[in-house]
Amino acid sequence: MENNSLSQGTRLDRQIRNILLGLFLIAFAVFLDFARDFVLPVVLAFFIAITFRPAIRALARRRVPEWLSATGFVAIVVGGGALLTLMLSAPVADLMQNAPVYAQTFSRKLADIQNSFQSLMKFASQIQVVVEADGNSSIQEVVIRDGPPLAYLGQITGYSMSVVATVILTLVIAAFLMASGDLFYAKLVRVLPTLTDKKTALRIVYDVEQEVSSYLVIVTIVNAGLGLAVGLSFYALGMPSPILWGVIAFAFNYVPYVGAVAGMALSTFIAIVTFDTLSFAALVPLSYAFWNGIENQFITPLFLGRRLQLNSVAILLALAFWTWIWGIAGTMIAVPVLVTIKIFCDHLESLSGIGEFLSEKYPEDNNQSSDVVSGEAKASDKL
């Protein structure tokens, strides 16, 4: 009787903990949405600081003051962003100005394609006649109006002063975080009570710093190589503004899966508008897909290794969640946040199950899982 009471009490405690955890996650999501203007710059600044922190520490060992290194890295980021903005201002302005012309040309070429499928259109009209004969008069006519689809680009990227304020606040916070050195690490050691907790906390902090910094640096270098390859390919094919397309490929590749699809779709649209024949226009998205495939299948696994390979389902869920919470900025930081969570889970035994779900499957894991599943199936068949 006492054992039953204990088991029921344990089950009740577990249910209460699960309910409280669910309520906490909901409240946390609401907080992230409500405090976006404050939390987003802090998170962005954290990832900028953690990216440059190993380099700042290495320079500190060479007697370079940390505040000077932090100021130099922030100046490099600001100068690079300003130079890139000046280089791309003319192509982007030209693209936005000619957007209505591009839309009309695209619609006209689509109409030409539709004319080549007259038999299919006749078949569709016959189906419509049959449906109307059955007395279904609730069919709605959908009219696609010509409009500048690229005009939404201004809505996506043009948050005007709010974006400027977020960038400035992010850079200021990142500069102070980089210049603070190991201050927060020392505070963390002082706060924790036991020596074991101090060692565990420092190990987690340093591993997060090293792994996330390595991840962001490697991904940035790989994306730069991809942007260079795409830009050169588009230049050889005669695409307008190849530098802009290289930057688009560089930026979009920070978003796994979705970024590649968006880049190919956008390049397909401009290629159809630019070139006379569809066969030649198809070379543009094919080259984009080729370089993305090389990067995804060979380059990134070669340089990134197996350490931080994440489950594709977990990546898509993270992208959906952070995009829903913080929009475009959330899309860009979704994977770094997921990498940070995975590192925490790998170091804490109580969260090891979550870390396992976030990890990618490997061939040996697939073989073991298949053996276990097949064994369970055989056992169930015998029963």
N, C-alpha and C positions, 0 to 999 in steps of 0.2 A: 504493500500500500504506500509506504514511504517512497519507494522507487518511482511508482507511478506519479506521485505528487511532485517529485523532483523533476521528472521528465516533462510533465505538463508545465511546471514553472519555467524550466529552461526553454521550452518551445514558446511560451508566452513572452519571455524576455527577448527571444530572437525576433518574434513578430513585431514587438514594440520597437526594437532597434531598427528593423527594416522600414517601419513606418516613419520613424524619426529621420532616418537617412533620406527617404524619398522626399519628405517635407523640406529637409535642408537643401537638397539639390534643386527643388523648385524655387525656394527662397533665394538660393545663390544665383540661379538664372535670372530671376526678376531683378536682383541687385545689379548684376552685370549690365542688364538693359537700362536700368534706371540711372546708374552711375557711369554710363559710357564715357561721357566727356572727361571724367577724372581717371577712370581705370585704364582706358585705352592708351593714353600717352604713357602711363606708368609701365604697362606691359610691353609696349614697343620700345621704351627706353631700356627696360630690363634686357631684352634680347639684343639690342645694339651694344649695351655695356658688356654683356656676357660674351659677345662675339669678339670684341677687342680686348677683353680683360687679360687673356694669356699673353698677348703682345705687350700690353702695358706692364705686366709683371716682369716680362723678359727685359724690357727697357729699364725698369727700375733696378734690376740687378747690375745694369751698366751705368748706374748713377744718374739716370735721366729722371727728373721729378715726375711723379704721377700726374700732377695737375697739368704739366706741360705736354705730356703724351696725350692725355685726354683732350686737351684743347686742340692739339694737332690733328687727332683723328676726327674730331667734330668739324674742324675746318676742311679736312679732305672730303668729308661727306657733303658738307654744304657747297663747297666749290664744285665737286663732281655733279651734284644735282643741278646747280645753276648752269654749268656748262652744257649739260644734257638738255636742259630746258631751252637754252638758246639755240642749240642745234636742231631741236625738233619742233620749235615754234612755227617755223615756216611750213614744213610738211603737214603738220596737224591743222594749221589754219587753212591750207589749200584743200585738205581732205574735207574739212567741215564746210568750206565755202562751196565746193563742188558736189556736196552730198545730194542735192536734188537732181543734178544731172546724172550722177551715178545711179540713183534710184530709177529714173526714167529709162536709162539705157538698159539697166538690169531687167526691168519689166518688159521692155521691147524684145530683148533676147529670149526671155522666158516665153513670150508670145510666139516667137519664131519656133521655139522648141515644141510648143503645144500644137502648132500647125502641122508638124511632122507626125503627129499622132492622131490624125483625123478619125481613123477607124475606132480608136479607143473612145474618142469624144462622142461619136455616133452611138456607140454601144451604151455609153453613159446616158445619152439623151433618150434612148429607147427605154432604159430602165426607169428614167424619170417619168416618161409617158405612162408606163405600166403602173407606177406607184400612184400617179395622179388619177388614173382610171379607177383605182381602188377607193377613191374618195378621201385620201389623206391630203387635206388642204393645209396642214400645219407646217409644211416645209418652209424653212426660212432661206432666203437668198442671201448668200454671203458675198459681199463686194469687197475686193481688196483694192484699196485706193493707193495711188502712187504717193509716196512720202519719203522723206529722207530717213532711212533706218539708222544712219550713223549720227543723226541728231541726238539720239539718246546717249551718245558718248559724252556730251556735255553734262547730262544729268548724272552720269555715273561718276565722272571725275571732277566735275566742277562744283565742289562744295564751298567755293570761294573762301571767305574769311575764316570759316570754321576749320577748314583744312589747314590753312596757314597757321592758325593758332595752335592746332594739334601738333603740327610739325615743329613749331618753335618750342612748345612745352616739352615735347618728346626729346629734342636735342638738348635742352637745358637739363632735364632730369638725367639723361644718359651721361652728360658731361660730369655732373656731380657724382653719379654712381661710379664712373670710371676713376675719377679723381679721389674718391674716398678710400681707395686701396682695400686693405683687408679689415677695415673697421668693423663691418657688419659680421665678418667671420669671428672676430675677437669678441664681439658682443654676444654672438650665438654661443660661444664656448662658455662665457661667463654665466649666461642665463640657465643653461641646462644643469641639472643637479649632479648626475653621476658621470664618472669617467667614461663608462660604456656609451652613454647617450652622447657625450661630447665627441667621441671618436666616430660614432655612427653618423652624427649630423655633419661633421666635417667631411667624411667620406662621401656622403650624398651630395653636399654642396660642391665639392671639387669635381666629382664625376659629372654632375649636371653642367658645370662650367666647361669642362673639357669636352664632353660629348656634344653638347648643344653648339658650342663654338665650332668644333670640327665639322659638325653637320652643316651649319649655316655657311661656313667658309667654303666647304667642298661644293655644296649646292650652288653657291654664287659663282664659283669658278666654272662649274659644269654648265650652268645657264649662260654664262658669258660666252663659252665656246659654242653652245648651241645657237645663240644669237648671231655670233660671227658667221657660222656656217649657213644659217638661214639667210642672212643679209647678203652674203656673197652669191649664194644660189639665186636669190631673187634678182640680184644685179645682173647675173649672167643671163637670166631669162627675160630681162627687160621690164621687170616690175617697177612702178614708180616708187620713189622714196625707199630704197632698200635699207638705209640706216634706220628709218622708222620701223620697218618690219623686223630688223634685228633686235631692236629694243623691245618690241612687242613680244617676240619669241622669248627673250630674256625674262621679261616680267611675268608673262603668262605661265612659264614653266615652273614658277614657284607654287602654282596650284596644280597638284597632280591630277592626271586624267582630264579634268574639266578644262584646264588651261590649254592643253594640246588640241582638244576638240574645238574650243573657241577660236584658237589661232588658225586652224585649218578652215573653219567656216568663214571667218573674216577674210582670209586670203583668197578663198574660192570666190567670194562675192566680188572683190576688187579685180581678180583675174578675169572673170567673165565680163566685167565692164571694160577692162583694158584691152583685151586681145580679141581679134576678129573671129577666130575659130575656137570651138569648145575643146577640141583635141589638144591644142597648144595650151589653152587656159588650164586644162587638167594637170599639166606638168607642175603648176605652182603648188597646189595642195599635196600632190604626190611627193614633191621634194620636201615640203614641210613635214609630211608624215614619215618620210625616209629618215631625216635627221632626228626626229623625235624618237623613232624606233631604235636607232643606233644609240642615242643617249639613254633611253629607258632600259634597254636590254643588255647593253655592254658597258657603257662608260660609267653610269652611276653605280651599278653593282661592283665594278672594278675598284672604284675609288672609295665608295662608302662602305663596302663590305657588308657582312651579315649582322653587324652589331645593332644597327638601328633600322633594319628593314621592318616595316610595319604592315599589318594586315590591311589589305585594300578596302575591306568593308569598314574597318575602324577609321581609315582615312576619309572615306566618303561621308561617314556619319559625322566626323569632326568638321569637315568642310561645311556640311549642311547646318550643323549647330552654330558654329562661329559666324557663318554668313548670315544666319537668321538673327544672331545677337548684335553683330557689329558691322554687317555689310561687307564692302570690299576689303576693308582693313582686317576684318575677322577672317576672310578667306585667305589672306596672305599669311596670317600668323597661326592658322589652324594646325598645320603640321608641326612647327616648332613647339607649340603647346603640347601636342600629342607626344612628341619625343620626350619632353620634360616629364610628363606624367608617366611614361613608360619607364624612364630611368628611376623615378621614385618607386614605382611598383617593383622593379627588379631588385631594389635594395631593402625593401621592407617585406618581411615574410608574410605578414598579414594581407598584403596586397599582391602577392605573387600570382594569384589566380587571374587578376585583372591584367597583369603584365603578360601572362601567357596568351590571353585572348587578343591582346594588342599585337603580339608578335606575328611575323609571317611564317607560313608553313614552308618547310624545306622538304626535299625528296625523301630523306630518311624518316622525317616525321610523318609524311604521307604513307610510307610503307608500314610503319608501326601502327598508325591509326587504322589502316586498312586491315591489318592482321587482327587488331582488337575487335573491330566491327564485324569482320567475318567470323571470328571466334564466338562472339556474342550471338550472331545469327544462327550458327550451327547449334549452339547450346539451346537457343529458344526453339529450334526445329525439333530437337530431341525431346524437349519437354512437351 
